[in-house]
Amino acid sequence: MCGIIGIIGKAAVEPLLVEGLRRLEYRGYDSAGLATLVDGSIERRRAPGKLANLEERLVVDPIPGVIGIGHTRWATHGVPSEDNAHPHATSRVALVHNGIIENFQELRAELSSVGHIFETETDTEVIVHLIDRYLADGHLPSEAVSKALPQLEGAFALVVIFAGEHNLMIGARRGSPLAIGYGDGEMYFGSDALALAPLTQNICYLEEGDWAEVTSSGAKTRNADGVVVERSIVKTALSGAMIGKGNHSHFMEKEIHEQPAVIGDTLHSMLNPATQTITLPPIDIDLSDVPGIAISACGTAYYAGLIAQYWIESLAGIPVMTDIASEFRYRNPPMTKGGLSIFVSQSGETMDTLEALRYSAAQGQSIVSVVNSSESSISRESDAVLQTLAGPEIGVASTKAFTTQLTVLACLAIDLAKARGTIDREWEAKLTVALAEVPGRAAEVLYHNDRIAEIARDLSEARDVLYLGRGTSYPIALEGALKLKEISYIHAEAYAAGEMKHGPIALIDEDVPVIVIAPGTDPLFDKTAANVQEVVARGGKVIFLSDELGIAKMEAQAKPWASIALPMVDPFVAPILYAIPVQLLAYHAAVVKGTDVDQPRNLAKSVTVE
């Protein structure tokens, strides 16, 4: 997750840009850079590594200018280097970017064919050249940006400056957050309010698809259709809590909507879309010779482990046992000699998981952790750490932490299969292409927010709710039920759909909603559809989560009470995407019921006691 700041100031902006980057460094520290206008021309200073390296360079080579942009990077496309560091620029335009451009290869090929020369390995550079192309054709900056944006596929936040334009910055967002700050004759862009906190209390959060022209006197914002719109300016108290929420009502809502960006950040720390390969951080473990795997976690992270079990066993052919960490060590399980143990935790401090790790380590197992904090206790006691790049998660109910855990585990499953020789190069490419599409498809899922909120109003009146799924959809059903229980206090249970006839079908009546997760591309779809028919035949109110193919097939057999048509994707990545609508259903039901969404009763974010 990269950090962005932009300033139109009254005096030299270098020190303000650096301070903003310092506040954003938690988002990435592979490299950092600034670009300003000096006598109408673009000048840049960049350095690989942490921000301190850029600051050292600026001491000996300062950069003047009263308008500028800055960026702190977490490398996705291209290794951390000065060349790959942002801002990227031509003689006409410079920009900073957070997110991923999924179709950058196609755009790069097209631009190269008309004479554009690329100097980096990044996806960001195609945006620079795309805008530059239109500027060279004589278009105004706003026209060039408006022509370029519709051609970009993926999730992004951008801030752009232009040669000769000392009083103009343009920012845009799709999937990744971006805020405008209002000052006294000064204006700002930032990835979040944290970066802008020392500069202004007046913040406007761009909505999905917005882009804005900013001058020293204000901002003109357009929506995705190019229509000029007014976005509210909020006054922040500059507390950590207020800064984190943005224009969202709750942290949970904000964190749900951050998922396209953080999934992309996590994914592309391990995936190279140019070569369609997965490369994990260094792991000093021979993955080709792992005889068995044990996965342990608690709560939502446990459900991520269950999905990983499906992935690893089907792709790599390695037997996997997945346990709730609080039960694992108390049954004294025998551990396979030379085995691998995987521990999943958002905080990296969950005591049950930590103690399960220690038990496995004592049994001679190799330890890999999937955590959101590389400095946590679980990280420190692991042989290898695979970090999720979710950023701070304030809401107690896990959302973006879960989907980034799934992202990491999907990459690990592919890497294990490669090491074992159970998938070939063509199969790896197919899976990586599917994964590379996830951030963009996640943004599409969020377009259904209003429809999901409407369904949730009815759901909020239920006393009991059932969730059904097969295969990798079953853990998503478990996660959906947990989310509903956690924050709305509605009793909910999840079952493997094939188990309906073995007891749970007795609960079905018109007052018990049944939420079914069944991607139309899933090989098990027809079996799940048969279970839906059983529910409908008994008067059950089915809320059906599928794609257009699945909904069409289902409605030809038995019409659900409500359906949500999600993007059609490879079944391998479907669990990551289908997690989002079950989160939104729970969130909106809780809002209707008036519960404390971010701090539900009796719960804590990190459980550090047994």
C-alpha positions as CSV (number, residue, x, y, z in Angstrom):
1,M,0.0,0.0,0.0
2,C,1.6,3.2,-1.2
3,G,1.3,6.7,0.3
4,I,0.5,9.8,-1.7
5,I,0.6,13.5,-1.0
6,G,0.3,16.6,-3.2
7,I,0.5,20.3,-2.2
8,I,-0.1,23.6,-3.9
9,G,1.5,26.0,-1.5
10,K,2.6,29.6,-0.9
11,A,6.2,28.7,-0.2
12,A,8.6,25.9,-0.9
13,V,6.7,22.6,-0.4
14,E,9.6,20.3,0.0
15,P,9.5,20.2,3.9
16,L,5.8,19.7,3.9
17,L,5.9,16.9,1.4
18,V,8.6,15.1,3.4
19,E,6.5,15.5,6.6
20,G,3.5,14.1,4.8
21,L,5.5,11.1,3.6
22,R,6.8,10.5,7.1
23,R,3.2,10.1,8.3
24,L,2.5,7.8,5.4
25,E,5.6,5.7,5.6
26,Y,3.6,2.9,7.3
27,R,2.1,2.3,3.9
28,G,5.4,1.4,2.3
29,Y,9.1,2.1,2.5
30,D,10.7,0.5,-0.4
31,S,11.4,3.9,-2.0
32,A,10.3,7.5,-1.8
33,G,10.3,10.5,-4.1
34,L,9.2,14.0,-4.8
35,A,8.4,16.0,-7.9
36,T,8.0,19.8,-8.1
37,L,7.7,22.4,-10.8
38,V,10.7,24.7,-11.1
39,D,10.4,27.5,-13.6
40,G,7.7,25.5,-15.3
41,S,9.8,22.4,-15.6
42,I,9.4,19.1,-13.7
43,E,12.2,18.2,-11.3
44,R,12.4,15.0,-9.3
45,R,14.3,13.6,-6.3
46,R,14.0,9.9,-5.6
47,A,15.7,7.3,-3.5
48,P,15.3,3.6,-2.9
49,G,14.8,2.3,0.7
50,K,13.3,4.2,3.6
51,L,12.3,7.8,3.6
52,A,15.5,8.7,5.5
53,N,17.5,7.9,2.3
54,L,15.5,10.6,0.4
55,E,15.9,13.1,3.2
56,E,19.7,12.6,3.1
57,R,19.6,13.2,-0.7
58,L,17.6,16.4,-0.2
59,V,20.1,17.8,2.2
60,V,22.7,17.9,-0.6
61,D,20.3,18.3,-3.5
62,P,17.2,20.2,-2.3
63,I,14.3,20.7,-4.6
64,P,12.6,24.1,-4.8
65,G,9.0,24.8,-6.0
66,V,5.6,25.8,-4.5
67,I,3.7,22.9,-6.1
68,G,4.7,19.3,-5.8
69,I,3.8,15.6,-5.2
70,G,5.3,12.9,-3.1
71,H,5.1,9.2,-2.8
72,T,6.3,6.4,-0.5
73,R,6.2,3.0,-2.2
74,W,5.6,-0.6,-1.4
75,A,6.9,-2.3,-4.5
76,T,4.4,-4.2,-6.6
77,H,5.6,-4.1,-10.2
78,G,9.3,-3.7,-10.4
79,V,12.0,-4.1,-7.8
80,P,12.7,-1.3,-5.3
81,S,15.1,1.0,-7.1
82,E,15.4,4.7,-7.9
83,D,14.2,4.1,-11.5
84,N,11.1,2.3,-10.3
85,A,10.4,4.9,-7.5
86,H,7.6,7.4,-7.9
87,P,6.9,10.0,-9.1
88,H,7.1,8.9,-12.7
89,A,7.4,11.6,-15.3
90,T,7.9,12.8,-18.8
91,S,8.8,16.3,-19.8
92,R,5.1,17.2,-19.8
93,V,3.6,15.4,-16.8
94,A,4.5,13.7,-13.5
95,L,2.3,11.6,-11.2
96,V,2.2,9.3,-8.2
97,H,0.0,6.2,-8.0
98,N,-1.3,3.9,-5.4
99,G,-2.9,0.7,-6.7
100,I,-2.4,-1.6,-9.7
101,I,-3.2,-1.2,-13.4
102,E,-4.4,-4.6,-14.5
103,N,-4.2,-3.9,-18.3
104,F,-0.8,-2.2,-18.2
105,Q,0.7,-4.7,-20.5
106,E,-1.8,-4.1,-23.2
107,L,-1.5,-0.3,-22.8
108,R,2.3,-0.5,-22.8
109,A,2.3,-2.5,-26.0
110,E,-0.1,0.0,-27.7
111,L,2.0,3.0,-26.6
112,S,5.3,1.4,-27.5
113,S,3.9,0.8,-31.0
114,V,3.5,4.6,-31.5
115,G,7.0,5.5,-30.3
116,H,6.7,5.8,-26.5
117,I,9.9,4.5,-24.7
118,F,9.5,3.0,-21.3
119,E,12.3,3.2,-18.7
120,T,10.9,1.2,-15.8
121,E,9.2,-2.1,-14.9
122,T,6.2,-0.5,-13.2
123,D,2.6,-0.4,-14.2
124,T,2.4,3.2,-13.2
125,E,4.6,4.4,-16.1
126,V,1.8,3.5,-18.7
127,I,-0.4,6.1,-17.0
128,V,2.2,8.8,-17.5
129,H,2.7,8.0,-21.1
130,L,-1.0,7.7,-21.8
131,I,-1.6,11.2,-20.4
132,D,1.5,12.5,-22.2
133,R,0.1,11.1,-25.5
134,Y,-2.9,13.3,-25.2
135,L,-1.0,16.4,-24.0
136,A,1.3,16.0,-27.1
137,D,-1.8,16.0,-29.3
138,G,-2.7,19.4,-27.9
139,H,-5.3,18.5,-25.2
140,L,-5.5,20.5,-22.0
141,P,-4.5,18.7,-18.8
142,S,-8.0,18.1,-17.7
143,E,-8.9,16.7,-21.2
144,A,-5.9,14.5,-21.2
145,V,-6.8,13.0,-17.8
146,S,-10.4,12.6,-18.7
147,K,-9.4,10.6,-21.9
148,A,-6.9,8.5,-20.0
149,L,-8.9,7.4,-17.0
150,P,-11.5,5.3,-18.8
151,Q,-8.8,3.2,-20.4
152,L,-7.3,2.1,-17.0
153,E,-8.5,-1.2,-15.5
154,G,-7.9,-1.9,-11.9
155,A,-7.8,0.0,-8.6
156,F,-5.9,3.2,-8.3
157,A,-5.4,6.6,-6.7
158,L,-3.5,9.2,-8.7
159,V,-2.2,12.7,-8.3
160,V,-0.8,14.5,-11.3
161,I,1.1,17.7,-12.0
162,F,1.9,19.3,-15.4
163,A,4.8,21.2,-16.8
164,G,4.0,24.9,-16.9
165,E,1.0,24.6,-14.6
166,H,2.1,26.1,-11.3
167,N,-1.5,26.2,-10.0
168,L,-3.0,22.9,-11.0
169,M,-3.1,19.4,-9.6
170,I,-5.4,16.6,-10.7
171,G,-6.3,13.7,-8.5
172,A,-8.4,10.6,-9.3
173,R,-9.5,7.5,-7.4
174,R,-11.0,4.1,-8.2
175,G,-10.8,1.5,-5.5
176,S,-8.0,3.2,-3.6
177,P,-8.7,6.1,-1.2
178,L,-7.8,9.8,-1.9
179,A,-8.6,12.9,0.1
180,I,-8.5,16.6,-0.7
181,G,-7.4,19.0,2.0
182,Y,-8.5,22.7,2.0
183,G,-6.1,25.3,3.4
184,D,-5.9,29.1,3.4
185,G,-4.7,29.8,-0.2
186,E,-3.2,26.3,-0.3
187,M,-4.6,22.9,-1.3
188,Y,-3.6,19.3,-0.7
189,F,-4.1,15.7,-1.8
190,G,-3.4,12.8,0.5
191,S,-3.9,9.0,0.7
192,D,-5.6,9.6,4.0
193,A,-6.2,12.3,6.5
194,L,-3.2,11.2,8.6
195,A,-0.9,12.7,5.9
196,L,-2.9,16.0,5.9
197,A,-3.4,16.3,9.6
198,P,-0.6,18.9,10.2
199,L,-1.8,20.9,7.2
200,T,-5.5,21.3,7.5
201,Q,-8.6,20.3,9.4
202,N,-10.9,20.6,6.4
203,I,-11.0,17.3,4.4
204,C,-13.0,16.1,1.4
205,Y,-13.0,12.4,0.6
206,L,-13.3,11.6,-3.1
207,E,-15.9,9.0,-3.8
208,E,-15.5,5.9,-6.1
209,G,-14.7,7.0,-9.6
210,D,-14.3,10.7,-8.8
211,W,-11.5,12.9,-10.2
212,A,-10.8,16.5,-9.2
213,E,-9.0,19.5,-10.6
214,V,-7.4,21.4,-7.7
215,T,-6.0,25.0,-7.7
216,S,-5.0,27.2,-4.8
217,S,-8.5,28.5,-4.6
218,G,-10.4,25.2,-4.4
219,A,-11.4,22.1,-6.2
220,K,-13.7,21.1,-9.0
221,T,-14.8,17.4,-8.7
222,R,-16.3,15.2,-11.4
223,N,-17.8,11.8,-10.9
224,A,-17.1,8.8,-13.1
225,D,-19.5,10.1,-15.7
226,G,-17.7,13.4,-16.0
227,V,-20.5,15.3,-14.2
228,V,-19.4,18.1,-11.9
229,V,-20.4,17.2,-8.3
230,E,-20.2,18.6,-4.8
231,R,-18.5,16.5,-2.2
232,S,-18.9,17.4,1.5
233,I,-16.0,19.0,3.4
234,V,-15.7,17.6,6.9
235,K,-13.8,19.2,9.8
236,T,-11.5,16.7,11.5
237,A,-10.6,16.9,15.1
238,L,-7.2,15.4,14.1
239,S,-7.6,12.5,16.5
240,G,-6.5,9.1,15.4
241,A,-10.1,7.8,15.5
242,M,-11.6,10.6,13.4
243,I,-8.7,10.6,10.9
244,G,-9.1,6.9,10.2
245,K,-12.8,6.9,9.3
246,G,-12.8,9.3,6.4
247,N,-16.3,10.0,5.1
248,H,-17.5,6.6,6.3
249,S,-19.8,6.1,9.2
250,H,-17.8,3.3,10.8
251,F,-14.3,1.9,10.6
252,M,-15.7,-1.4,9.4
253,E,-17.4,0.3,6.4
254,K,-14.2,2.1,5.5
255,E,-12.1,-1.1,5.8
256,I,-14.6,-3.0,3.6
257,H,-14.2,-0.4,0.9
258,E,-10.4,-0.4,1.2
259,Q,-10.3,-4.1,0.1
260,P,-9.7,-3.5,-3.6
261,A,-6.6,-1.5,-2.8
262,V,-5.1,-3.7,0.0
263,I,-5.8,-6.9,-1.8
264,G,-3.9,-5.5,-4.8
265,D,-1.1,-4.3,-2.6
266,T,-0.8,-7.7,-0.9
267,L,-1.2,-9.7,-4.1
268,H,1.4,-7.7,-6.1
269,S,4.0,-8.0,-3.4
270,M,4.1,-11.7,-4.5
271,L,2.8,-11.8,-8.1
272,N,4.5,-10.5,-11.2
273,P,1.7,-10.0,-13.8
274,A,4.3,-9.4,-16.6
275,T,5.7,-12.9,-16.2
276,Q,2.5,-14.4,-14.7
277,T,4.5,-16.0,-11.8
278,I,4.3,-16.1,-8.0
279,T,7.4,-15.3,-6.0
280,L,7.2,-15.4,-2.3
281,P,9.5,-13.6,0.1
282,P,12.6,-15.7,1.0
283,I,11.5,-18.9,2.8
284,D,14.4,-21.1,4.1
285,I,12.2,-24.2,3.8
286,D,12.3,-26.9,1.2
287,L,8.7,-26.7,0.0
288,S,9.2,-29.5,-2.5
289,D,9.6,-32.0,0.3
290,V,6.8,-31.1,2.8
291,P,5.1,-34.4,3.8
292,G,2.2,-32.7,5.6
293,I,0.9,-29.3,6.7
294,A,-0.9,-28.1,9.8
295,I,-2.8,-24.8,9.8
296,S,-3.9,-23.2,13.1
297,A,-5.8,-19.9,13.6
298,C,-8.7,-18.4,15.5
299,G,-12.0,-16.8,14.4
300,T,-12.0,-15.4,10.9
301,A,-8.4,-16.4,10.4
302,Y,-9.4,-20.0,11.0
303,Y,-11.8,-19.8,8.1
304,A,-9.0,-18.5,5.9
305,G,-7.1,-21.6,6.9
306,L,-9.9,-23.8,5.9
307,I,-10.0,-22.3,2.4
308,A,-6.2,-22.7,2.2
309,Q,-6.7,-26.4,3.0
310,Y,-8.9,-26.8,-0.1
311,W,-6.4,-24.9,-2.2
312,I,-3.2,-26.7,-1.0
313,E,-4.7,-30.2,-1.1
314,S,-6.2,-29.7,-4.6
315,L,-3.2,-27.9,-6.2
316,A,-0.2,-29.4,-4.4
317,G,-1.5,-32.8,-3.2
318,I,-0.2,-32.3,0.3
319,P,-2.4,-33.5,3.2
320,V,-3.5,-30.6,5.4
321,M,-5.1,-30.5,8.8
322,T,-6.7,-27.2,9.9
323,D,-7.4,-26.6,13.6
324,I,-8.8,-23.9,15.8
325,A,-5.7,-22.8,17.6
326,S,-7.4,-22.9,21.0
327,E,-8.1,-26.7,20.6
328,F,-5.0,-27.7,18.7
329,R,-2.4,-28.1,21.3
330,Y,-4.7,-29.5,24.0
331,R,-5.3,-32.6,22.0
332,N,-1.6,-33.2,21.7
333,P,-1.7,-34.0,18.0
334,P,1.2,-36.0,16.5
335,M,3.2,-34.0,14.0
336,T,4.6,-35.4,10.8
337,K,8.4,-35.3,10.8
338,G,9.7,-32.5,8.6
339,G,6.2,-31.1,8.4
340,L,5.2,-27.5,7.9
341,S,2.9,-25.5,10.3
342,I,1.1,-22.3,9.1
343,F,-0.3,-19.8,11.6
344,V,-2.7,-17.1,10.5
345,S,-3.3,-14.0,12.6
346,Q,-4.1,-10.3,11.9
347,S,-2.4,-8.9,15.0
348,G,0.3,-11.6,15.3
349,E,-0.4,-11.5,19.1
350,T,-3.3,-13.9,19.5
351,M,-2.3,-16.0,22.5
352,D,-4.0,-19.3,21.5
353,T,-2.3,-19.1,18.0
354,L,1.1,-18.2,19.6
355,E,0.9,-21.1,21.9
356,A,-0.1,-23.5,19.1
357,L,3.0,-22.2,17.2
358,R,5.2,-22.9,20.2
359,Y,3.8,-26.5,20.4
360,S,4.5,-27.1,16.7
361,A,8.0,-25.6,17.0
362,A,8.7,-27.9,19.9
363,Q,7.7,-30.9,17.6
364,G,10.3,-29.9,15.1
365,Q,8.0,-28.3,12.6
366,S,8.9,-25.6,10.2
367,I,6.9,-22.4,11.0
368,V,5.4,-20.0,8.5
369,S,3.2,-17.2,9.7
370,V,0.7,-15.1,7.8
371,V,0.3,-11.8,9.8
372,N,-0.4,-8.2,9.3
373,S,2.4,-7.1,11.6
374,S,6.0,-8.1,10.8
375,E,7.1,-7.1,14.3
376,S,4.6,-9.2,16.3
377,S,5.4,-12.1,18.6
378,I,4.2,-14.7,16.1
379,S,6.4,-13.1,13.4
380,R,9.4,-13.1,15.6
381,E,9.0,-16.8,16.5
382,S,8.4,-17.9,12.9
383,D,10.9,-19.4,10.4
384,A,9.3,-17.3,7.7
385,V,6.8,-14.5,7.6
386,L,4.3,-13.8,4.8
387,Q,2.9,-10.4,5.5
388,T,-0.6,-9.2,4.6
389,L,-0.6,-5.5,3.5
390,A,-4.0,-4.6,5.0
391,G,-2.7,-1.7,7.0
392,P,-4.3,-0.8,10.3
393,E,-7.6,-2.5,10.9
394,I,-9.6,-0.7,13.6
395,G,-13.0,-2.4,13.4
396,V,-13.2,-5.4,15.7
397,A,-14.8,-7.5,13.0
398,S,-12.1,-8.6,10.6
399,T,-12.7,-7.6,6.9
400,K,-9.7,-6.5,4.9
401,A,-7.4,-8.6,7.1
402,F,-9.4,-11.7,6.0
403,T,-9.3,-11.1,2.3
404,T,-5.6,-10.2,2.4
405,Q,-5.0,-13.4,4.4
406,L,-6.8,-15.3,1.6
407,T,-4.6,-13.5,-1.0
408,V,-1.4,-14.6,0.7
409,L,-2.6,-18.1,1.2
410,A,-3.6,-18.4,-2.5
411,C,-0.1,-17.4,-3.5
412,L,1.4,-19.8,-1.0
413,A,-0.8,-22.7,-2.4
414,I,0.4,-21.9,-5.9
415,D,4.1,-21.8,-4.8
416,L,3.7,-25.1,-3.0
417,A,2.3,-26.7,-6.1
418,K,5.1,-25.3,-8.2
419,A,7.7,-26.7,-5.8
420,R,6.0,-30.1,-5.8
421,G,5.7,-30.1,-9.6
422,T,1.9,-30.7,-9.5
423,I,1.1,-27.7,-11.7
424,D,2.8,-26.8,-14.9
425,R,3.8,-23.3,-16.2
426,E,0.5,-22.9,-18.1
427,W,-1.6,-23.7,-15.0
428,E,0.4,-21.3,-12.9
429,A,-0.1,-18.5,-15.5
430,K,-3.9,-19.3,-15.5
431,L,-4.1,-18.9,-11.8
432,T,-2.0,-15.8,-11.6
433,V,-4.1,-14.1,-14.3
434,A,-7.2,-14.9,-12.2
435,L,-5.5,-13.5,-9.1
436,A,-4.4,-10.3,-10.9
437,E,-8.1,-9.6,-11.8
438,V,-9.2,-9.7,-8.1
439,P,-8.7,-6.1,-7.1
440,G,-10.7,-4.8,-10.0
441,R,-13.4,-7.4,-9.5
442,A,-13.5,-6.5,-5.8
443,A,-14.2,-2.9,-6.7
444,E,-17.1,-4.2,-8.9
445,V,-18.5,-6.1,-5.9
446,L,-18.7,-2.9,-4.0
447,Y,-21.0,-1.4,-6.7
448,H,-23.7,-3.7,-5.2
449,N,-23.5,-1.9,-1.9
450,D,-26.9,-0.2,-2.2
451,R,-28.6,-3.5,-3.3
452,I,-27.0,-5.4,-0.4
453,A,-28.1,-2.7,2.1
454,E,-31.7,-3.1,0.8
455,I,-31.6,-6.9,1.4
456,A,-30.0,-6.4,4.8
457,R,-32.9,-4.3,6.0
458,D,-35.1,-7.4,5.7
459,L,-32.4,-9.6,7.1
460,S,-32.1,-7.4,10.2
461,E,-35.6,-8.5,11.3
462,A,-34.7,-12.2,11.5
463,R,-34.1,-14.0,14.7
464,D,-32.1,-16.8,13.0
465,V,-30.2,-17.0,9.7
466,L,-28.6,-20.0,8.0
467,Y,-25.7,-19.9,5.6
468,L,-24.9,-22.6,3.0
469,G,-22.0,-23.3,0.8
470,R,-19.9,-26.2,-0.7
471,G,-16.2,-26.5,-1.2
472,T,-14.4,-23.2,-0.7
473,S,-17.8,-21.5,-0.4
474,Y,-18.4,-23.4,2.9
475,P,-15.8,-21.5,4.9
476,I,-17.2,-18.3,3.4
477,A,-20.6,-19.3,4.7
478,L,-19.0,-19.9,8.1
479,E,-17.4,-16.4,7.9
480,G,-20.7,-14.8,6.9
481,A,-22.5,-16.3,9.9
482,L,-19.7,-15.2,12.2
483,K,-19.9,-11.6,10.9
484,L,-23.6,-11.5,11.4
485,K,-23.3,-12.8,14.9
486,E,-20.4,-10.5,15.8
487,I,-21.9,-7.2,14.9
488,S,-25.7,-7.5,14.6
489,Y,-26.2,-10.1,17.4
490,I,-28.5,-12.1,15.2
491,H,-28.1,-15.9,15.7
492,A,-26.6,-17.4,12.6
493,E,-25.2,-20.8,11.7
494,A,-23.4,-22.1,8.6
495,Y,-23.5,-25.6,7.1
496,A,-21.9,-27.4,4.3
497,A,-24.9,-27.5,1.9
498,G,-24.8,-31.3,1.6
499,E,-25.5,-31.5,5.3
500,M,-28.9,-29.9,5.0
501,K,-30.8,-33.2,4.9
502,H,-28.9,-34.4,8.0
503,G,-30.7,-32.1,10.4
504,P,-30.6,-28.4,9.6
505,I,-33.5,-28.6,7.1
506,A,-35.8,-29.0,10.1
507,L,-35.2,-25.3,10.9
508,I,-36.4,-24.1,7.5
509,D,-39.5,-22.0,7.4
510,E,-40.6,-18.6,6.0
511,D,-39.1,-16.7,9.0
512,V,-35.5,-18.2,8.6
513,P,-33.5,-16.5,5.8
514,V,-31.0,-18.8,4.1
515,I,-28.0,-17.2,2.5
516,V,-26.4,-19.4,-0.2
517,I,-22.9,-18.8,-1.6
518,A,-22.6,-20.6,-5.0
519,P,-20.5,-19.2,-7.8
520,G,-21.9,-20.3,-11.2
521,T,-18.4,-21.4,-12.3
522,D,-18.0,-23.7,-9.3
523,P,-17.8,-27.4,-10.3
524,L,-20.1,-28.1,-7.3
525,F,-22.8,-25.6,-8.4
526,D,-25.4,-28.1,-9.5
527,K,-25.2,-29.9,-6.2
528,T,-25.7,-26.7,-4.3
529,A,-28.6,-25.7,-6.6
530,A,-30.3,-29.0,-5.6
531,N,-30.0,-28.0,-2.0
532,V,-31.5,-24.6,-2.7
533,Q,-34.5,-26.3,-4.3
534,E,-35.0,-28.3,-1.1
535,V,-35.0,-25.0,0.9
536,V,-37.4,-23.2,-1.5
537,A,-39.8,-26.2,-1.5
538,R,-40.2,-25.8,2.2
539,G,-40.9,-22.1,2.1
540,G,-37.4,-20.9,2.9
541,K,-36.4,-17.3,2.0
542,V,-33.2,-17.8,-0.1
543,I,-30.7,-14.9,-0.6
544,F,-28.6,-16.2,-3.4
545,L,-25.0,-15.0,-4.0
546,S,-23.7,-16.0,-7.4
547,D,-22.8,-14.7,-10.8
548,E,-25.1,-14.1,-13.8
549,L,-24.6,-17.6,-15.0
550,G,-25.4,-19.1,-11.7
551,I,-28.5,-17.0,-11.1
552,A,-29.8,-17.9,-14.6
553,K,-29.3,-21.6,-13.9
554,M,-30.8,-21.3,-10.4
555,E,-33.9,-19.3,-11.5
556,A,-34.7,-22.0,-14.1
557,Q,-35.0,-24.5,-11.2
558,A,-36.3,-22.5,-8.2
559,K,-36.5,-18.8,-7.9
560,P,-34.7,-17.3,-4.8
561,W,-36.3,-14.6,-2.8
562,A,-33.3,-12.3,-3.7
563,S,-30.2,-12.6,-5.7
564,I,-26.9,-10.6,-5.9
565,A,-25.1,-11.0,-9.3
566,L,-21.4,-10.9,-8.6
567,P,-18.6,-10.8,-11.2
568,M,-17.8,-14.0,-13.0
569,V,-14.4,-15.2,-12.0
570,D,-12.2,-18.3,-11.9
571,P,-13.5,-20.5,-9.0
572,F,-10.1,-20.5,-7.5
573,V,-10.3,-16.8,-6.6
574,A,-14.1,-16.8,-5.9
575,P,-13.7,-17.1,-2.1
576,I,-11.8,-13.8,-1.9
577,L,-14.6,-11.9,-3.7
578,Y,-17.5,-13.6,-2.1
579,A,-16.3,-12.6,1.3
580,I,-17.2,-9.0,0.5
581,P,-21.0,-9.3,0.1
582,V,-21.3,-11.4,3.3
583,Q,-19.4,-8.6,5.1
584,L,-21.7,-6.0,3.7
585,L,-24.8,-8.0,4.6
586,A,-23.7,-8.2,8.2
587,Y,-22.6,-4.5,8.3
588,H,-25.8,-3.1,6.9
589,A,-28.0,-5.4,9.1
590,A,-26.0,-4.2,12.2
591,V,-26.5,-0.5,11.1
592,V,-30.3,-1.1,10.8
593,K,-30.3,-2.7,14.3
594,G,-28.3,0.2,15.7
595,T,-25.6,-1.9,17.3
596,D,-22.0,-0.7,17.9
597,V,-20.5,-1.9,14.7
598,D,-16.9,-1.1,15.4
599,Q,-16.9,-2.2,19.0
600,P,-19.4,-5.0,19.4
601,R,-20.2,-6.1,22.9
602,N,-17.9,-8.5,24.7
603,L,-15.3,-8.6,21.9
604,A,-11.8,-7.2,21.4
605,K,-9.7,-6.8,18.3
606,S,-6.8,-8.9,19.6
607,V,-7.2,-11.7,22.0
608,T,-4.0,-11.9,24.0
609,V,-5.2,-14.3,26.7
610,E,-6.2,-17.9,26.5
